[in-house]
Amino acid sequence: MEKYWEIFVNGYKGYANYLWSEITNPNWHNYFYWLIGVSAFFFLLEILRPWRRDQAKFRKDFWLDLFYMFFNFFLFSLIIYNAASDVVVNFFNDTLASIGITNLVAFEVMSWPTWAHLVIGFLLRDFVQWWTHRLLHWHPKLWDFHKVHHSVEQMGFAAHLRYHWMENVVYRTLEYIPLALIGIGLRDFFIIHIFTLAVGHFNHSNFKINLGPLKYIFNNPQMHIWHHVHDLPEGYKYGINFGITLSVWDYLFGTASIPHDGRDIKLGFPGVEKFPKTFVKQNLFGFGLTKDEKLFKEEELQAFSLDREKLNGNGKPKENGKPKLPEVKDDDLSVV
């Protein structure tokens, strides 16, 4: 036990020293200033060429989302995640070692050229994240956490990093083993992290650009805005357009849909108007700890009960935009 406590303390101190170094020593391999630079770039694009011209430059919840950016990129790791994950990883490795497994690497790619192992790592990670994202929409408990991200009602670049702290735990836990199996750690991902940060900001930005055929490979604002639509298109019960960086997974697995130009569609989910508005209450949501959440759940249940009373011709409840696993048909897919 003493060993793990030492790991925890060292992890805490180590990350605190790292973050201070990031802030006080600007350089080309500095996440802190890359986050500021990439954010400033997309904010400038939103000012110069806004897709939704009537949307305020400092849109609804702009400052809340700006705080989320720094919290989820840095502060959450400082507060607990980095130290706790060091303990979990070491405990996991020690457990494997106790049954004779000392090396998880099943497919060595680190000996490949740098570009090759980074591309493989990026594709694997993005694919895992795509399935994880679908899981967040499918599992009711995880959907409660993911509602924080979908509570955005006016889209802008900073909405990219508005998400519940539990999403950090879910994503990084499910990424760990697949990446470990090919011998890649997240510390090897600097270039990929910056690239995915830029694409994520781009996806959420109030900016439009025609990617041509590249839209079938990379996520983009015209596609991702529909992921945040308040009322899902008919036939897609759990959601659409789950791509994180790449859109190709949605086209391959039949979850891509752009019914029409989504510039002015309503965003959020049924009941979003009564979803908690503050950072603290949003990050406590999903645990049943606040009066706001309990009230929200009661009203959500009442709305669902009323919806069940309005049966369609098949004797099944009408859909209410509540995320459920999509039943995809070829002719359901409308792509711009």
ROGU-713840 format. One record per atom (N, C-alpha, C): residue in three letters; x, y, z. Coordinates in pm, whole numbers. Layout:
ROGU-713840
ALA X Y Z
...
end
This chain:
ROGU-713840
MET 83 -120 0
MET 0 0 0
MET 86 125 0
GLU 196 117 73
GLU 288 231 80
GLU 342 266 -58
LYS 367 162 -138
LYS 418 183 -274
LYS 320 267 -356
TYR 192 233 -347
TYR 92 304 -429
TYR 70 446 -378
TRP 83 467 -249
TRP 72 601 -196
TRP 187 688 -247
GLU 306 629 -252
GLU 422 702 -304
GLU 403 735 -452
ILE 347 639 -527
ILE 319 664 -669
ILE 218 778 -683
PHE 116 778 -598
PHE 13 882 -601
PHE 75 1019 -575
VAL 154 1030 -470
VAL 215 1158 -432
VAL 311 1205 -541
ASN 393 1114 -593
ASN 487 1150 -698
ASN 414 1192 -826
GLY 303 1123 -856
GLY 224 1160 -972
GLY 166 1299 -959
TYR 121 1331 -841
TYR 65 1463 -812
TYR 173 1570 -827
LYS 286 1548 -762
LYS 395 1645 -769
LYS 448 1658 -911
GLY 462 1543 -977
GLY 516 1542 -1113
GLY 431 1623 -1208
TYR 297 1605 -1200
TYR 211 1678 -1292
TYR 208 1827 -1257
ALA 212 1859 -1128
ALA 214 2000 -1088
ALA 340 2069 -1143
ASN 454 2000 -1133
ASN 579 2056 -1187
ASN 572 2069 -1339
TYR 512 1967 -1404
TYR 498 1969 -1550
TYR 412 2087 -1593
LEU 298 2108 -1527
LEU 207 2214 -1566
LEU 272 2351 -1546
TRP 343 2366 -1434
TRP 411 2493 -1410
TRP 516 2519 -1517
SER 587 2413 -1556
SER 687 2425 -1662
SER 622 2463 -1795
GLU 504 2404 -1823
GLU 431 2437 -1946
GLU 398 2586 -1951
ILE 354 2639 -1839
ILE 310 2779 -1834
ILE 428 2875 -1841
THR 537 2840 -1775
THR 651 2933 -1762
THR 758 2916 -1868
ASN 749 2810 -1948
ASN 851 2786 -2051
ASN 788 2760 -2187
PRO 741 2864 -2255
PRO 680 2846 -2388
PRO 780 2785 -2486
ASN 735 2685 -2560
ASN 816 2625 -2666
ASN 724 2552 -2763
TRP 781 2496 -2869
TRP 701 2434 -2974
TRP 639 2301 -2933
HIS 681 2245 -2819
HIS 623 2121 -2770
HIS 544 2146 -2640
ASN 474 2258 -2639
ASN 406 2303 -2519
ASN 254 2299 -2541
TYR 188 2207 -2472
TYR 43 2191 -2488
TYR -33 2318 -2448
PHE 10 2382 -2343
PHE -62 2497 -2289
PHE -76 2607 -2393
TYR 34 2642 -2456
TYR 30 2751 -2553
TYR -23 2706 -2689
TRP -12 2578 -2720
TRP -79 2527 -2841
TRP -230 2536 -2824
LEU -280 2505 -2705
LEU -424 2516 -2680
LEU -469 2661 -2699
ILE -393 2756 -2645
ILE -427 2897 -2660
ILE -420 2938 -2808
GLY -314 2896 -2876
GLY -295 2934 -3016
GLY -402 2878 -3108
VAL -433 2749 -3093
VAL -535 2685 -3177
VAL -672 2748 -3149
SER -700 2775 -3022
SER -828 2836 -2985
SER -840 2977 -3043
ALA -733 3055 -3034
ALA -735 3191 -3089
ALA -756 3189 -3240
PHE -696 3090 -3308
PHE -710 3079 -3453
PHE -855 3057 -3492
PHE -922 2962 -3426
PHE -1061 2933 -3463
PHE -1157 3042 -3415
PHE -1124 3109 -3307
PHE -1206 3222 -3264
PHE -1199 3334 -3368
LEU -1079 3355 -3423
LEU -1062 3456 -3527
LEU -1141 3421 -3652
LEU -1141 3293 -3690
LEU -1221 3249 -3804
LEU -1369 3274 -3780
GLU -1415 3247 -3657
GLU -1556 3269 -3623
GLU -1592 3418 -3632
ILE -1498 3505 -3600
ILE -1523 3649 -3608
ILE -1524 3696 -3753
LEU -1428 3647 -3832
LEU -1413 3695 -3969
LEU -1512 3633 -4067
ARG -1541 3504 -4050
ARG -1629 3434 -4144
ARG -1728 3345 -4071
PRO -1817 3403 -3992
PRO -1912 3320 -3916
PRO -2012 3251 -4006
TRP -2042 3126 -3977
TRP -2144 3051 -4049
TRP -2282 3102 -4009
ARG -2302 3118 -3879
ARG -2427 3175 -3828
ARG -2400 3322 -3791
ARG -2430 3410 -3885
ARG -2392 3551 -3871
ARG -2467 3622 -3759
ASP -2586 3572 -3725
ASP -2664 3637 -3619
ASP -2627 3586 -3480
GLN -2533 3492 -3473
GLN -2490 3441 -3343
GLN -2385 3534 -3285
ALA -2399 3569 -3159
ALA -2306 3661 -3094
ALA -2164 3605 -3096
LYS -2067 3693 -3108
LYS -1928 3649 -3107
LYS -1897 3579 -2975
PHE -1940 3641 -2865
PHE -1930 3577 -2734
PHE -2067 3515 -2707
ARG -2087 3399 -2768
ARG -2218 3332 -2768
ARG -2256 3286 -2627
LYS -2377 3232 -2617
LYS -2425 3179 -2490
LYS -2327 3075 -2436
ASP -2288 3087 -2312
ASP -2199 2993 -2241
ASP -2055 2996 -2293
PHE -2017 3103 -2364
PHE -1880 3111 -2416
PHE -1777 3100 -2304
TRP -1797 3176 -2197
TRP -1697 3179 -2089
TRP -1698 3049 -2009
LEU -1814 2987 -1996
LEU -1821 2856 -1931
LEU -1740 2755 -2011
ASP -1758 2755 -2144
ASP -1686 2660 -2229
ASP -1537 2687 -2228
LEU -1499 2814 -2220
LEU -1357 2849 -2214
LEU -1294 2791 -2088
PHE -1366 2798 -1976
PHE -1314 2738 -1853
PHE -1304 2587 -1868
TYR -1406 2523 -1929
TYR -1402 2379 -1953
TYR -1277 2340 -2031
MET -1238 2422 -2128
MET -1119 2391 -2209
MET -998 2368 -2121
PHE -973 2461 -2033
PHE -853 2451 -1948
PHE -872 2347 -1838
PHE -994 2331 -1789
PHE -1018 2230 -1687
PHE -993 2090 -1742
ASN -1054 2058 -1856
ASN -1041 1922 -1910
ASN -905 1896 -1973
PHE -837 2000 -2017
PHE -705 1980 -2077
PHE -595 1973 -1973
PHE -612 2044 -1859
PHE -505 2052 -1760
PHE -549 2032 -1615
LEU -650 2108 -1571
LEU -679 2114 -1428
LEU -729 1983 -1370
PHE -809 1908 -1447
PHE -859 1781 -1396
PHE -743 1685 -1367
SER -644 1683 -1456
SER -527 1598 -1432
SER -451 1645 -1309
LEU -442 1777 -1290
LEU -371 1829 -1174
LEU -444 1795 -1045
ILE -577 1810 -1045
ILE -655 1789 -923
ILE -650 1643 -877
ILE -666 1548 -971
ILE -673 1408 -928
ILE -633 1308 -1034
TYR -666 1334 -1162
TYR -660 1225 -1260
TYR -520 1169 -1278
ASN -419 1253 -1294
ASN -286 1203 -1325
ASN -233 1113 -1213
ALA -245 1158 -1089
ALA -195 1078 -976
ALA -275 950 -961
ALA -408 959 -971
ALA -492 840 -955
ALA -468 739 -1067
SER -453 789 -1191
SER -432 696 -1303
SER -296 628 -1293
ASP -195 697 -1240
ASP -64 633 -1218
ASP -78 514 -1124
VAL -157 533 -1019
VAL -179 424 -923
VAL -253 308 -990
VAL -359 339 -1065
VAL -439 234 -1130
VAL -355 156 -1230
VAL -276 227 -1312
VAL -193 160 -1412
VAL -90 70 -1346
ASN -25 118 -1241
ASN 75 36 -1172
ASN 9 -84 -1104
PHE -108 -64 -1044
PHE -179 -176 -982
PHE -220 -279 -1088
PHE -266 -230 -1202
PHE -305 -318 -1312
PHE -185 -400 -1361
ASN -71 -334 -1381
ASN 50 -404 -1428
ASN 101 -503 -1324
ASP 93 -465 -1196
ASP 135 -556 -1089
ASP 45 -679 -1083
THR -85 -658 -1106
THR -179 -770 -1107
THR -149 -865 -1221
LEU -121 -809 -1339
LEU -85 -893 -1453
LEU 45 -969 -1425
ALA 142 -899 -1365
ALA 270 -964 -1335
ALA 252 -1080 -1237
SER 156 -1067 -1146
SER 134 -1173 -1047
SER 82 -1302 -1111
ILE 28 -1292 -1232
ILE -19 -1412 -1303
ILE 70 -1443 -1423
GLY 189 -1380 -1423
GLY 289 -1415 -1523
GLY 289 -1332 -1649
ILE 207 -1226 -1656
ILE 203 -1141 -1776
ILE 282 -1014 -1746
THR 396 -1001 -1810
THR 482 -887 -1782
THR 491 -789 -1898
ASN 433 -825 -2010
ASN 439 -738 -2127
ASN 309 -751 -2207
LEU 237 -639 -2220
LEU 110 -641 -2292
LEU 126 -628 -2443
VAL 245 -590 -2487
VAL 264 -562 -2629
VAL 246 -689 -2711
ALA 146 -687 -2799
ALA 119 -802 -2884
ALA 163 -777 -3027
PHE 177 -648 -3062
PHE 211 -612 -3200
PHE 300 -490 -3194
GLU 430 -511 -3210
GLU 528 -404 -3191
GLU 530 -310 -3312
VAL 500 -182 -3288
VAL 504 -84 -3397
VAL 606 27 -3370
MET 658 34 -3249
MET 750 143 -3216
MET 882 133 -3292
SER 911 15 -3346
SER 1033 -1 -3426
SER 1013 47 -3570
TRP 888 74 -3606
TRP 858 125 -3740
TRP 903 270 -3751
PRO 906 324 -3873
PRO 931 469 -3887
PRO 831 549 -3804
THR 873 664 -3755
THR 789 743 -3666
THR 653 771 -3726
TRP 651 810 -3854
TRP 523 845 -3916
TRP 429 726 -3918
ALA 485 605 -3938
ALA 402 485 -3950
ALA 337 449 -3816
HIS 416 449 -3708
HIS 355 409 -3581
HIS 261 517 -3528
LEU 285 644 -3564
LEU 191 748 -3524
LEU 58 737 -3600
VAL 66 705 -3729
VAL -57 688 -3808
VAL -138 569 -3755
ILE -69 458 -3727
ILE -138 340 -3674
ILE -200 372 -3538
GLY -124 441 -3453
GLY -175 477 -3323
GLY -294 571 -3332
PHE -285 667 -3423
PHE -395 762 -3442
PHE -521 691 -3490
LEU -509 604 -3590
LEU -626 534 -3643
LEU -690 444 -3538
LEU -606 372 -3463
LEU -658 283 -3360
LEU -729 363 -3251
ARG -666 470 -3207
ARG -725 552 -3100
ARG -856 615 -3146
ASP -859 668 -3268
ASP -981 731 -3317
ASP -1094 631 -3332
PHE -1060 509 -3373
PHE -1161 404 -3388
PHE -1219 365 -3251
VAL -1130 351 -3152
VAL -1176 320 -3015
VAL -1263 433 -2962
GLN -1221 557 -2988
GLN -1298 672 -2942
GLN -1435 678 -3009
TRP -1443 640 -3136
TRP -1571 640 -3205
TRP -1669 544 -3138
TRP -1621 421 -3108
TRP -1708 325 -3039
TRP -1741 371 -2897
THR -1645 433 -2830
THR -1670 484 -2696
THR -1777 592 -2700
HIS -1770 677 -2801
HIS -1869 783 -2817
HIS -2009 723 -2836
ARG -2018 618 -2916
ARG -2147 551 -2933
ARG -2196 492 -2801
LEU -2102 440 -2723
LEU -2138 383 -2592
LEU -2195 492 -2501
LEU -2138 612 -2506
LEU -2187 722 -2424
LEU -2331 758 -2459
HIS -2370 735 -2582
HIS -2508 763 -2624
HIS -2602 645 -2597
TRP -2547 527 -2586
TRP -2628 406 -2573
TRP -2660 372 -2428
HIS -2561 383 -2341
HIS -2581 344 -2201
HIS -2643 460 -2124
PRO -2757 437 -2058
PRO -2827 547 -1990
PRO -2741 624 -1889
LYS -2661 553 -1812
LYS -2578 620 -1712
LYS -2470 705 -1778
LEU -2408 651 -1881
LEU -2305 726 -1952
LEU -2367 844 -2027
TRP -2489 825 -2077
TRP -2558 934 -2145
TRP -2583 1051 -2049
ASP -2610 1020 -1921
ASP -2625 1127 -1822
ASP -2500 1214 -1816
PHE -2383 1151 -1817
PHE -2258 1227 -1816
PHE -2242 1305 -1947
HIS -2275 1239 -2057
HIS -2252 1299 -2190
HIS -2348 1414 -2218
LYS -2457 1422 -2143
LYS -2551 1532 -2160
LYS -2483 1667 -2140
VAL -2379 1671 -2058
VAL -2307 1797 -2036
VAL -2258 1851 -2170
HIS -2199 1765 -2251
HIS -2149 1809 -2382
HIS -2265 1850 -2473
HIS -2374 1778 -2465
HIS -2489 1806 -2552
HIS -2579 1917 -2498
SER -2543 1975 -2385
SER -2620 2088 -2332
SER -2584 2218 -2402
VAL -2488 2213 -2494
VAL -2453 2331 -2574
VAL -2572 2370 -2661
GLU -2615 2495 -2652
GLU -2729 2542 -2731
GLU -2688 2638 -2842
GLN -2569 2694 -2833
GLN -2512 2774 -2941
GLN -2370 2723 -2963
MET -2341 2681 -3087
MET -2216 2610 -3114
MET -2102 2706 -3143
GLY -1986 2672 -3088
GLY -1863 2747 -3114
GLY -1744 2659 -3079
PHE -1624 2700 -3118
PHE -1504 2617 -3105
PHE -1483 2565 -2963
ALA -1510 2649 -2862
ALA -1481 2611 -2724
ALA -1572 2502 -2672
ALA -1686 2479 -2741
ALA -1777 2371 -2700
ALA -1711 2234 -2714
HIS -1605 2227 -2794
HIS -1532 2102 -2814
HIS -1494 2036 -2682
LEU -1448 2117 -2587
LEU -1396 2061 -2462
LEU -1491 2080 -2344
ARG -1619 2109 -2375
ARG -1719 2108 -2267
ARG -1767 1964 -2251
TYR -1718 1897 -2151
TYR -1766 1763 -2122
TYR -1742 1728 -1975
HIS -1822 1637 -1926
HIS -1818 1590 -1787
HIS -1682 1524 -1759
TRP -1631 1546 -1638
TRP -1500 1488 -1604
TRP -1499 1336 -1615
MET -1614 1271 -1601
MET -1617 1126 -1612
MET -1586 1078 -1754
GLU -1605 1165 -1852
GLU -1569 1125 -1988
GLU -1419 1105 -2002
ASN -1340 1187 -1930
ASN -1195 1163 -1928
ASN -1164 1022 -1881
VAL -1232 980 -1777
VAL -1209 848 -1718
VAL -1250 738 -1817
VAL -1368 753 -1877
VAL -1420 650 -1968
VAL -1332 638 -2092
TYR -1305 750 -2158
TYR -1226 745 -2281
TYR -1086 691 -2256
ARG -1019 743 -2157
ARG -878 703 -2136
ARG -866 560 -2086
THR -966 514 -2012
THR -964 374 -1967
THR -979 280 -2086
LEU -1074 310 -2175
LEU -1098 221 -2288
LEU -990 233 -2396
GLU -917 344 -2397
GLU -806 359 -2492
GLU -681 283 -2447
TYR -666 265 -2317
TYR -538 221 -2262
TYR -492 86 -2317
ILE -576 -16 -2307
ILE -533 -150 -2345
ILE -507 -161 -2496
PRO -595 -112 -2585
PRO -563 -122 -2728
PRO -431 -56 -2765
LEU -404 62 -2706
LEU -277 128 -2735
LEU -160 54 -2672
ALA -180 -1 -2553
ALA -74 -78 -2487
ALA -39 -203 -2568
LEU -139 -261 -2634
LEU -115 -383 -2712
LEU -22 -360 -2830
ILE -13 -233 -2876
ILE 82 -204 -2984
ILE 200 -121 -2932
GLY 206 -106 -2800
GLY 323 -45 -2739
GLY 329 106 -2748
ILE 214 170 -2766
ILE 213 316 -2776
ILE 144 375 -2653
GLY 209 471 -2589
GLY 149 543 -2478
GLY 104 680 -2524
LEU 12 742 -2451
LEU -40 874 -2492
LEU 71 979 -2493
ARG 180 956 -2419
ARG 289 1052 -2418
ARG 359 1060 -2554
ASP 339 957 -2639
ASP 399 955 -2772
ASP 317 1033 -2874
PHE 209 1094 -2830
PHE 108 1144 -2922
PHE 107 1295 -2938
PHE 217 1365 -2912
PHE 210 1510 -2914
PHE 153 1564 -3045
ILE 211 1522 -3158
ILE 165 1571 -3288
ILE 19 1534 -3311
ILE -17 1410 -3275
ILE -155 1364 -3293
ILE -250 1442 -3203
HIS -209 1469 -3080
HIS -292 1546 -2988
HIS -323 1684 -3044
ILE -222 1751 -3096
ILE -243 1885 -3150
ILE -332 1879 -3274
PHE -312 1779 -3358
PHE -395 1764 -3477
PHE -540 1739 -3439
THR -563 1647 -3345
THR -701 1617 -3306
THR -764 1734 -3230
LEU -683 1809 -3156
LEU -733 1930 -3091
LEU -784 2028 -3197
ALA -706 2048 -3303
ALA -744 2142 -3408
ALA -869 2096 -3481
VAL -877 1967 -3513
VAL -995 1915 -3583
VAL -1118 1924 -3492
GLY -1102 1896 -3363
GLY -1213 1905 -3270
GLY -1266 2048 -3258
HIS -1175 2145 -3249
HIS -1216 2285 -3248
HIS -1289 2320 -3378
PHE -1233 2273 -3490
PHE -1293 2299 -3621
PHE -1435 2242 -3629
ASN -1454 2118 -3583
ASN -1586 2054 -3588
ASN -1693 2135 -3517
HIS -1654 2200 -3408
HIS -1751 2271 -3325
HIS -1758 2420 -3357
SER -1675 2466 -3447
SER -1667 2610 -3470
SER -1785 2664 -3551
ASN -1811 2792 -3533
ASN -1912 2863 -3612
ASN -1846 2909 -3742
PHE -1815 2812 -3825
PHE -1736 2835 -3946
PHE -1771 2725 -4045
LYS -1774 2759 -4172
LYS -1810 2660 -4273
LYS -1709 2663 -4386
ILE -1667 2546 -4428
ILE -1578 2533 -4542
ILE -1611 2404 -4614
ASN -1603 2407 -4745
ASN -1631 2288 -4825
ASN -1505 2203 -4835
LEU -1507 2086 -4774
LEU -1391 1997 -4777
LEU -1386 1910 -4901
GLY -1491 1914 -4982
GLY -1494 1827 -5100
GLY -1495 1681 -5057
PRO -1425 1595 -5130
PRO -1422 1452 -5095
PRO -1365 1423 -4957
LEU -1287 1517 -4901
LEU -1227 1496 -4769
LEU -1332 1489 -4659
LYS -1457 1535 -4688
LYS -1562 1528 -4586
LYS -1597 1384 -4552
TYR -1563 1290 -4641
TYR -1589 1150 -4614
TYR -1479 1088 -4527
ILE -1375 1166 -4501
ILE -1264 1119 -4417
ILE -1259 1195 -4285
PHE -1267 1328 -4293
PHE -1252 1411 -4173
PHE -1385 1471 -4129
ASN -1403 1475 -3998
ASN -1520 1540 -3940
ASN -1518 1689 -3974
ASN -1633 1754 -3971
ASN -1641 1893 -4012
ASN -1766 1956 -3950
PRO -1773 2090 -3946
PRO -1887 2156 -3879
PRO -2022 2121 -3939
GLN -2030 2111 -4073
GLN -2159 2081 -4137
GLN -2212 1944 -4097
MET -2121 1852 -4068
MET -2161 1718 -4026
MET -2184 1712 -3876
HIS -2092 1771 -3800
HIS -2098 1754 -3655
HIS -2214 1832 -3592
ILE -2258 1940 -3657
ILE -2370 2016 -3601
ILE -2492 1925 -3586
TRP -2505 1827 -3679
TRP -2619 1735 -3673
TRP -2606 1634 -3559
HIS -2484 1612 -3512
HIS -2468 1525 -3396
HIS -2531 1590 -3273
HIS -2535 1723 -3272
HIS -2587 1798 -3157
HIS -2733 1838 -3176
VAL -2799 1790 -3280
VAL -2936 1832 -3308
VAL -3029 1795 -3192
HIS -3122 1882 -3163
HIS -3216 1863 -3053
HIS -3308 1744 -3078
ASP -3363 1735 -3199
ASP -3455 1627 -3236
ASP -3392 1544 -3347
LEU -3362 1421 -3316
LEU -3289 1335 -3409
LEU -3372 1302 -3533
PRO -3305 1286 -3648
PRO -3377 1244 -3769
PRO -3445 1109 -3748
GLU -3556 1088 -3814
GLU -3631 963 -3802
GLU -3543 845 -3840
GLY -3549 739 -3761
GLY -3473 618 -3790
GLY -3340 609 -3718
TYR -3299 718 -3649
TYR -3173 718 -3576
TYR -3203 741 -3429
LYS -3217 633 -3355
LYS -3265 643 -3217
LYS -3157 682 -3117
TYR -3033 643 -3144
TYR -2926 672 -3050
TYR -2838 788 -3090
GLY -2858 841 -3208
GLY -2775 952 -3250
GLY -2712 927 -3386
ILE -2645 1028 -3437
ILE -2581 1023 -3568
ILE -2445 1093 -3559
ASN -2362 1066 -3658
ASN -2236 1139 -3677
ASN -2150 1140 -3550
PHE -2107 1020 -3511
PHE -2032 1004 -3386
PHE -1882 1032 -3401
GLY -1837 1061 -3522
GLY -1695 1079 -3547
GLY -1631 1181 -3455
ILE -1512 1150 -3407
ILE -1435 1244 -3324
ILE -1348 1328 -3417
THR -1249 1266 -3478
THR -1166 1334 -3577
THR -1201 1289 -3717
LEU -1222 1158 -3733
LEU -1254 1103 -3865
LEU -1404 1080 -3880
SER -1455 1116 -3996
SER -1596 1089 -4028
SER -1613 954 -4095
VAL -1503 895 -4140
VAL -1511 773 -4220
VAL -1580 659 -4147
TRP -1566 651 -4014
TRP -1630 543 -3939
TRP -1782 552 -3951
ASP -1836 673 -3951
ASP -1981 688 -3965
ASP -2030 643 -4102
TYR -1953 672 -4205
TYR -1991 628 -4339
TYR -1979 477 -4353
LEU -1878 420 -4289
LEU -1859 275 -4296
LEU -1967 198 -4219
PHE -2008 253 -4104
PHE -2101 181 -4017
PHE -2245 233 -4024
GLY -2273 322 -4119
GLY -2410 362 -4143
GLY -2471 457 -4043
THR -2390 540 -3976
THR -2444 634 -3879
THR -2424 779 -3925
ALA -2391 798 -4052
ALA -2374 933 -4106
ALA -2506 983 -4162
SER -2541 1105 -4127
SER -2663 1164 -4180
SER -2655 1316 -4175
ILE -2679 1380 -4288
ILE -2690 1525 -4297
ILE -2816 1553 -4377
PRO -2931 1556 -4309
PRO -3058 1569 -4382
PRO -3069 1695 -4467
HIS -3012 1807 -4418
HIS -3010 1932 -4495
HIS -2910 2025 -4426
ASP -2894 2144 -4478
ASP -2803 2240 -4417
ASP -2845 2264 -4272
GLY -2752 2237 -4180
GLY -2787 2242 -4039
GLY -2752 2371 -3969
ARG -2728 2477 -4045
ARG -2682 2603 -3985
ARG -2771 2650 -3871
ASP -2902 2644 -3890
ASP -2994 2704 -3793
ASP -3077 2602 -3715
ILE -3034 2475 -3714
ILE -3111 2374 -3642
ILE -3101 2398 -3490
LYS -3203 2355 -3419
LYS -3204 2366 -3274
LYS -3110 2261 -3215
LEU -3029 2303 -3119
LEU -2930 2213 -3058
LEU -2970 2175 -2916
GLY -2915 2063 -2870
GLY -2939 2017 -2733
GLY -3010 1884 -2731
PHE -3104 1869 -2640
PHE -3181 1745 -2627
PHE -3310 1783 -2554
PRO -3414 1700 -2562
PRO -3538 1731 -2492
PRO -3515 1756 -2343
GLY -3555 1872 -2295
GLY -3536 1908 -2155
GLY -3411 1988 -2129
VAL -3332 2020 -2232
VAL -3205 2090 -2212
VAL -3225 2225 -2144
GLU -3343 2286 -2163
GLU -3369 2417 -2103
GLU -3358 2411 -1950
LYS -3385 2293 -1892
LYS -3383 2280 -1746
LYS -3260 2205 -1695
PHE -3167 2180 -1786
PHE -3042 2114 -1746
PHE -2960 2213 -1663
PRO -2885 2164 -1561
PRO -2803 2255 -1479
PRO -2714 2346 -1565
LYS -2699 2469 -1521
LYS -2627 2569 -1601
LYS -2486 2599 -1551
THR -2455 2563 -1427
THR -2324 2598 -1373
THR -2225 2482 -1386
PHE -2097 2517 -1385
PHE -1991 2417 -1399
PHE -2000 2310 -1290
VAL -2016 2351 -1166
VAL -2017 2255 -1055
VAL -2136 2160 -1067
LYS -2255 2215 -1089
LYS -2375 2130 -1096
LYS -2371 2038 -1217
GLN -2315 2085 -1327
GLN -2304 2000 -1445
GLN -2209 1883 -1418
ASN -2103 1907 -1344
ASN -2005 1801 -1319
ASN -2041 1712 -1202
LEU -2147 1746 -1131
LEU -2205 1656 -1031
LEU -2320 1576 -1091
PHE -2364 1617 -1210
PHE -2477 1550 -1274
PHE -2441 1405 -1306
GLY -2537 1317 -1286
GLY -2515 1174 -1310
GLY -2495 1094 -1184
PHE -2478 1165 -1071
PHE -2456 1097 -943
PHE -2574 1111 -848
GLY -2676 1186 -889
GLY -2794 1203 -805
GLY -2770 1281 -679
LEU -2675 1376 -681
LEU -2633 1445 -559
LEU -2699 1581 -541
THR -2758 1636 -647
THR -2812 1772 -637
THR -2963 1773 -658
LYS -3026 1876 -602
LYS -3170 1892 -619
LYS -3203 1919 -765
ASP -3115 1993 -833
ASP -3138 2022 -975
ASP -3148 1895 -1057
GLU -3057 1800 -1029
GLU -3060 1675 -1104
GLU -3186 1594 -1073
LYS -3221 1588 -946
LYS -3341 1512 -909
LYS -3466 1570 -973
LEU -3475 1704 -975
LEU -3588 1770 -1038
LEU -3589 1745 -1188
PHE -3471 1753 -1249
PHE -3459 1727 -1393
PHE -3504 1585 -1426
LYS -3462 1488 -1345
LYS -3497 1348 -1368
LYS -3647 1326 -1353
GLU -3706 1391 -1253
GLU -3851 1377 -1232
GLU -3928 1430 -1352
GLU -3887 1546 -1403
GLU -3956 1605 -1518
GLU -3930 1523 -1645
GLU -3810 1468 -1654
GLU -3778 1383 -1769
GLU -3865 1257 -1768
LEU -3885 1200 -1649
LEU -3969 1081 -1635
LEU -4115 1112 -1667
GLN -4162 1227 -1622
GLN -4299 1267 -1651
GLN -4320 1286 -1800
ALA -4222 1349 -1866
ALA -4232 1370 -2011
ALA -4232 1236 -2084
PHE -4150 1142 -2036
PHE -4145 1010 -2100
PHE -4277 936 -2081
SER -4337 949 -1961
SER -4464 883 -1934
SER -4575 938 -2024
LEU -4575 1071 -2043
LEU -4673 1132 -2131
LEU -4653 1086 -2275
ASP -4528 1071 -2313
ASP -4497 1027 -2448
ASP -4545 885 -2473
ARG -4537 801 -2371
ARG -4581 662 -2386
ARG -4732 653 -2407
GLU -4804 753 -2360
GLU -4949 752 -2376
GLU -4990 785 -2519
LYS -4898 845 -2593
LYS -4927 882 -2732
LYS -4867 775 -2823
LEU -4937 665 -2838
LEU -4883 553 -2914
LEU -4907 573 -3062
ASN -4812 525 -3143
ASN -4831 532 -3287
ASN -4908 409 -3336
GLY -4922 399 -3465
GLY -5004 292 -3523
GLY -4949 154 -3499
ASN -4821 143 -3466
ASN -4761 11 -3443
ASN -4773 -31 -3297
GLY -4836 54 -3216
GLY -4849 21 -3075
GLY -4722 40 -2997
LYS -4628 122 -3053
LYS -4501 146 -2984
LYS -4494 293 -2947
PRO -4420 328 -2843
PRO -4408 468 -2804
PRO -4348 550 -2917
LYS -4398 672 -2934
LYS -4337 761 -3032
LYS -4198 799 -2984
GLU -4109 824 -3079
GLU -3973 864 -3045
GLU -3974 1009 -2997
ASN -3887 1038 -2901
ASN -3883 1170 -2843
ASN -3743 1231 -2853
GLY -3663 1181 -2946
GLY -3527 1230 -2957
GLY -3435 1172 -2853
LYS -3487 1078 -2771
LYS -3402 1018 -2669
LYS -3305 922 -2734
PRO -3175 929 -2702
PRO -3077 845 -2768
PRO -3106 697 -2752
LYS -3111 627 -2862
LYS -3123 482 -2864
LYS -3045 431 -2985
LEU -3007 305 -2985
LEU -2924 251 -3092
LEU -2996 260 -3225
PRO -2931 317 -3328
PRO -2998 338 -3455
PRO -3026 210 -3530
GLU -3144 208 -3595
GLU -3176 99 -3687
GLU -3152 156 -3825
VAL -3036 127 -3882
VAL -2994 195 -4004
VAL -3036 116 -4128
LYS -3094 189 -4223
LYS -3127 132 -4354
LYS -3050 212 -4459
ASP -3019 146 -4570
ASP -2941 215 -4673
ASP -3009 344 -4719
ASP -3142 338 -4737
ASP -3209 456 -4790
ASP -3237 560 -4683
ASP -3196 532 -4557
ASP -3208 631 -4451
ASP -3095 733 -4458
LEU -2984 698 -4527
LEU -2863 776 -4522
LEU -2868 887 -4626
SER -2880 1008 -4578
SER -2881 1123 -4666
SER -2757 1205 -4639
VAL -2669 1215 -4735
VAL -2540 1278 -4714
VAL -2520 1390 -4813
VAL -2475 1503 -4762
VAL -2444 1616 -4850
VAL -2300 1604 -4897
end
